[in-house]
């Protein structure tokens, strides 16, 4: 893919890599390649796939249920790593 977002993400990645020790970047890249080689990318959900019904705590605390959200209309799920 190309476009403004992809270019900006590539710039951000380059900035972060330049700011961290090369050894740390090498470890991260090796981990990424190991995951790719495992075939995990063939098993991940894609845009448009149906998510399994779930119930999870929200960032604010209360439990969020997909079934409840779907009653209000389409749902967009966004995953983030949180703070490390």
N, CA and C atoms as an extended XYZ file, in Angstrom:
252
Properties=species:S:1:pos:R:3:atomname:S:1:resname:S:1:resid:I:1 pbc="F F F"
N         0.828       -1.177        0.000 N   UNK     1
C         0.000        0.000        0.000 CA  UNK     1
C         0.878        1.248        0.000 C   UNK     1
N         0.356        2.259       -0.605 N   UNK     2
C         1.045        3.539       -0.606 CA  UNK     2
C         0.034        4.623       -0.293 C   UNK     2
N         0.521        5.780       -0.059 N   UNK     3
C        -0.362        6.897        0.247 CA  UNK     3
C         0.210        7.680        1.404 C   UNK     3
N        -0.440        8.804        1.727 N   UNK     4
C         0.078        9.674        2.788 CA  UNK     4
C         0.228        8.983        4.144 C   UNK     4
N        -0.748        8.164        4.526 N   UNK     5
C        -0.663        7.491        5.820 CA  UNK     5
C         0.508        6.509        5.843 C   UNK     5
N         0.655        5.718        4.799 N   UNK     6
C         1.755        4.754        4.746 CA  UNK     6
C         3.100        5.466        4.782 C   UNK     6
N         3.203        6.576        4.061 N   UNK     7
C         4.466        7.334        4.075 CA  UNK     7
C         4.754        7.877        5.464 C   UNK     7
N         3.730        8.415        6.124 N   UNK     8
C         3.935        8.970        7.465 CA  UNK     8
C         4.308        7.874        8.469 C   UNK     8
N         3.665        6.728        8.364 N   UNK     9
C         4.011        5.623        9.252 CA  UNK     9
C         5.451        5.162        9.023 C   UNK     9
N         5.881        5.128        7.768 N   UNK    10
C         7.267        4.759        7.467 CA  UNK    10
C         8.235        5.789        8.045 C   UNK    10
N         7.881        7.055        7.954 N   UNK    11
C         8.724        8.107        8.539 CA  UNK    11
C         8.818        7.950       10.050 C   UNK    11
N         7.685        7.705       10.683 N   UNK    12
C         7.672        7.531       12.143 CA  UNK    12
C         8.518        6.323       12.558 C   UNK    12
N         8.398        5.240       11.795 N   UNK    13
C         9.193        4.045       12.106 CA  UNK    13
C        10.686        4.352       11.988 C   UNK    13
N        11.070        5.056       10.936 N   UNK    14
C        12.476        5.413       10.746 CA  UNK    14
C        12.973        6.309       11.874 C   UNK    14
N        12.149        7.249       12.308 N   UNK    15
C        12.526        8.136       13.415 CA  UNK    15
C        12.746        7.346       14.697 C   UNK    15
N        11.841        6.427       14.998 N   UNK    16
C        11.962        5.611       16.212 CA  UNK    16
C        13.189        4.702       16.142 C   UNK    16
N        13.417        4.109       14.971 N   UNK    17
C        14.583        3.230       14.830 CA  UNK    17
C        15.883        4.003       14.993 C   UNK    17
N        15.914        5.226       14.493 N   UNK    18
C        17.129        6.042       14.606 CA  UNK    18
C        17.403        6.433       16.051 C   UNK    18
N        16.342        6.523       16.853 N   UNK    19
C        16.486        6.962       18.236 CA  UNK    19
C        16.801        5.825       19.208 C   UNK    19
N        16.637        4.576       18.781 N   UNK    20
C        16.873        3.458       19.706 CA  UNK    20
C        18.171        2.753       19.342 C   UNK    20
N        18.772        2.063       20.299 N   UNK    21
C        20.013        1.333       20.019 CA  UNK    21
C        19.811        0.303       18.905 C   UNK    21
N        20.799        0.161       18.052 N   UNK    22
C        20.708       -0.773       16.919 CA  UNK    22
C        20.461       -2.198       17.391 C   UNK    22
N        21.030       -2.579       18.522 N   UNK    23
C        20.834       -3.940       19.031 CA  UNK    23
C        19.364       -4.182       19.379 C   UNK    23
N        18.701       -3.176       19.942 N   UNK    24
C        17.281       -3.316       20.276 CA  UNK    24
C        16.448       -3.447       19.011 C   UNK    24
N        16.763       -2.653       18.002 N   UNK    25
C        16.044       -2.746       16.726 CA  UNK    25
C        16.245       -4.114       16.100 C   UNK    25
N        17.448       -4.650       16.180 N   UNK    26
C        17.730       -5.976       15.612 CA  UNK    26
C        16.900       -7.050       16.308 C   UNK    26
N        16.789       -6.963       17.629 N   UNK    27
C        15.983       -7.940       18.380 CA  UNK    27
C        14.518       -7.832       17.975 C   UNK    27
N        14.016       -6.605       17.885 N   UNK    28
C        12.617       -6.395       17.495 CA  UNK    28
C        12.356       -6.924       16.086 C   UNK    28
N        13.255       -6.630       15.165 N   UNK    29
C        13.091       -7.093       13.790 CA  UNK    29
C        13.148       -8.615       13.704 C   UNK    29
N        14.029       -9.234       14.492 N   UNK    30
C        14.120      -10.696       14.495 CA  UNK    30
C        12.821      -11.299       15.021 C   UNK    30
N        12.240      -10.688       16.050 N   UNK    31
C        10.967      -11.166       16.577 CA  UNK    31
C         9.850      -11.054       15.559 C   UNK    31
N         9.825       -9.937       14.845 N   UNK    32
C         8.813       -9.732       13.805 CA  UNK    32
C         8.956      -10.777       12.706 C   UNK    32
N        10.164      -11.009       12.269 N   UNK    33
C        10.399      -12.004       11.213 CA  UNK    33
C        10.025      -13.404       11.677 C   UNK    33
N        10.305      -13.702       12.932 N   UNK    34
C         9.938      -15.008       13.485 CA  UNK    34
C         8.420      -15.194       13.459 C   UNK    34
N         7.694      -14.155       13.824 N   UNK    35
C         6.231      -14.231       13.770 CA  UNK    35
C         5.746      -14.427       12.334 C   UNK    35
N         6.315      -13.677       11.405 N   UNK    36
C         5.908      -13.833        9.993 CA  UNK    36
C         6.163      -15.254        9.514 C   UNK    36
N         7.328      -15.798        9.857 N   UNK    37
C         7.700      -17.142        9.419 CA  UNK    37
C         6.794      -18.210       10.032 C   UNK    37
N         6.171      -17.911       11.163 N   UNK    38
C         5.309      -18.884       11.833 CA  UNK    38
C         3.990      -19.101       11.092 C   UNK    38
N         3.656      -18.211       10.158 N   UNK    39
C         2.393      -18.320        9.435 CA  UNK    39
C         1.237      -17.612       10.129 C   UNK    39
N         1.535      -16.877       11.170 N   UNK    40
C         0.483      -16.210       11.952 CA  UNK    40
C        -0.347      -15.239       11.105 C   UNK    40
N         0.271      -14.635       10.099 N   UNK    41
C        -0.457      -13.648        9.294 CA  UNK    41
C        -1.606      -14.271        8.505 C   UNK    41
N        -1.523      -15.572        8.228 N   UNK    42
C        -2.611      -16.233        7.519 CA  UNK    42
C        -3.808      -16.481        8.433 C   UNK    42
N        -3.597      -16.375        9.756 N   UNK    43
C        -4.671      -16.671       10.704 CA  UNK    43
C        -5.288      -15.427       11.337 C   UNK    43
N        -4.774      -14.256       11.050 N   UNK    44
C        -5.310      -13.052       11.690 CA  UNK    44
C        -6.592      -12.596       10.994 C   UNK    44
N        -7.419      -11.912       11.743 N   UNK    45
C        -8.646      -11.349       11.190 CA  UNK    45
C        -8.293      -10.175       10.284 C   UNK    45
N        -9.111       -9.977        9.292 N   UNK    46
C        -8.915       -8.887        8.336 CA  UNK    46
C       -10.100       -7.929        8.420 C   UNK    46
N        -9.905       -6.745        7.859 N   UNK    47
C       -11.003       -5.774        7.793 CA  UNK    47
C       -12.195       -6.432        7.110 C   UNK    47
N       -13.353       -6.294        7.732 N   UNK    48
C       -14.566       -6.873        7.179 CA  UNK    48
C       -14.912       -8.239        7.738 C   UNK    48
N       -13.953       -8.911        8.405 N   UNK    49
C       -14.245      -10.212        9.019 CA  UNK    49
C       -15.176      -10.012       10.207 C   UNK    49
N       -15.968      -11.023       10.491 N   UNK    50
C       -16.837      -10.982       11.666 CA  UNK    50
C       -16.026      -11.354       12.897 C   UNK    50
N       -16.183      -10.568       13.923 N   UNK    51
C       -15.498      -10.837       15.187 CA  UNK    51
C       -16.344      -11.797       16.013 C   UNK    51
N       -15.707      -12.644       16.802 N   UNK    52
C       -16.494      -13.474       17.716 CA  UNK    52
C       -17.130      -12.574       18.775 C   UNK    52
N       -18.280      -12.963       19.271 N   UNK    53
C       -18.914      -12.184       20.332 CA  UNK    53
C       -18.004      -12.223       21.555 C   UNK    53
N       -17.814      -11.086       22.179 N   UNK    54
C       -16.897      -11.017       23.317 CA  UNK    54
C       -17.442      -10.063       24.356 C   UNK    54
N       -16.900      -10.174       25.550 N   UNK    55
C       -17.164       -9.239       26.644 CA  UNK    55
C       -15.816       -8.978       27.298 C   UNK    55
N       -15.413       -7.719       27.350 N   UNK    56
C       -14.116       -7.334       27.912 CA  UNK    56
C       -14.265       -6.024       28.673 C   UNK    56
N       -13.423       -5.823       29.694 N   UNK    57
C       -13.449       -4.534       30.389 CA  UNK    57
C       -12.964       -3.433       29.453 C   UNK    57
N       -13.579       -2.286       29.534 N   UNK    58
C       -13.142       -1.140       28.741 CA  UNK    58
C       -12.002       -0.437       29.473 C   UNK    58
N       -11.377        0.504       28.812 N   UNK    59
C       -10.329        1.307       29.437 CA  UNK    59
C       -10.893        2.034       30.661 C   UNK    59
N       -12.159        2.445       30.569 N   UNK    60
C       -12.807        3.167       31.666 CA  UNK    60
C       -13.274        2.228       32.782 C   UNK    60
N       -13.268        0.909       32.530 N   UNK    61
C       -13.635       -0.039       33.562 CA  UNK    61
C       -14.824       -0.930       33.283 C   UNK    61
N       -15.981       -0.375       32.868 N   UNK    62
C       -17.154       -1.234       32.669 CA  UNK    62
C       -16.942       -2.256       31.547 C   UNK    62
N       -17.637       -3.369       31.640 N   UNK    63
C       -17.541       -4.414       30.626 CA  UNK    63
C       -18.240       -3.971       29.350 C   UNK    63
N       -17.580       -4.204       28.238 N   UNK    64
C       -18.133       -3.906       26.912 CA  UNK    64
C       -18.481       -5.239       26.269 C   UNK    64
N       -19.699       -5.338       25.752 N   UNK    65
C       -20.147       -6.560       25.091 CA  UNK    65
C       -20.432       -6.247       23.624 C   UNK    65
N       -19.819       -7.021       22.732 N   UNK    66
C       -20.020       -6.790       21.304 CA  UNK    66
C       -21.496       -6.931       20.940 C   UNK    66
N       -22.163       -7.910       21.502 N   UNK    67
C       -23.579       -8.124       21.190 CA  UNK    67
C       -24.395       -6.863       21.482 C   UNK    67
N       -24.112       -6.205       22.590 N   UNK    68
C       -24.816       -4.976       22.961 CA  UNK    68
C       -24.507       -3.854       21.983 C   UNK    68
N       -23.239       -3.720       21.623 N   UNK    69
C       -22.840       -2.662       20.683 CA  UNK    69
C       -23.486       -2.858       19.322 C   UNK    69
N       -23.571       -4.104       18.854 N   UNK    70
C       -24.145       -4.382       17.539 CA  UNK    70
C       -25.617       -4.012       17.448 C   UNK    70
N       -26.294       -3.969       18.576 N   UNK    71
C       -27.704       -3.560       18.565 CA  UNK    71
C       -27.854       -2.112       18.133 C   UNK    71
N       -26.787       -1.318       18.308 N   UNK    72
C       -26.826        0.103       17.922 CA  UNK    72
C       -26.345        0.338       16.493 C   UNK    72
N       -25.780       -0.693       15.862 N   UNK    73
C       -25.305       -0.555       14.489 CA  UNK    73
C       -23.933       -1.169       14.312 C   UNK    73
N       -23.297       -0.936       13.148 N   UNK    74
C       -21.970       -1.501       12.880 CA  UNK    74
C       -20.948       -1.058       13.937 C   UNK    74
N       -19.965       -1.909       14.152 N   UNK    75
C       -18.938       -1.655       15.167 CA  UNK    75
C       -17.569       -1.695       14.507 C   UNK    75
N       -16.746       -0.728       14.866 N   UNK    76
C       -15.345       -0.727       14.449 CA  UNK    76
C       -14.507       -1.035       15.683 C   UNK    76
N       -13.691       -2.076       15.604 N   UNK    77
C       -12.822       -2.441       16.722 CA  UNK    77
C       -11.428       -1.901       16.480 C   UNK    77
N       -10.870       -1.344       17.507 N   UNK    78
C        -9.507       -0.836       17.436 CA  UNK    78
C        -8.733       -1.425       18.602 C   UNK    78
N        -7.604       -2.035       18.319 N   UNK    79
C        -6.778       -2.651       19.347 CA  UNK    79
C        -5.523       -1.810       19.556 C   UNK    79
N        -5.131       -1.690       20.803 N   UNK    80
C        -3.890       -0.968       21.090 CA  UNK    80
C        -3.148       -1.705       22.188 C   UNK    80
N        -1.852       -1.492       22.238 N   UNK    81
C        -1.010       -2.216       23.200 CA  UNK    81
C        -1.125       -1.668       24.600 C   UNK    81
N        -1.615       -0.485       24.740 N   UNK    82
C        -1.636        0.141       26.059 CA  UNK    82
C        -0.272        0.727       26.377 C   UNK    82
N        -0.038        0.973       27.624 N   UNK    83
C         1.243        1.561       28.032 CA  UNK    83
C         2.162        0.474       28.543 C   UNK    83
N         3.374        0.482       28.078 N   UNK    84
C         4.353       -0.515       28.503 CA  UNK    84
C         5.316        0.126       29.458 C   UNK    84
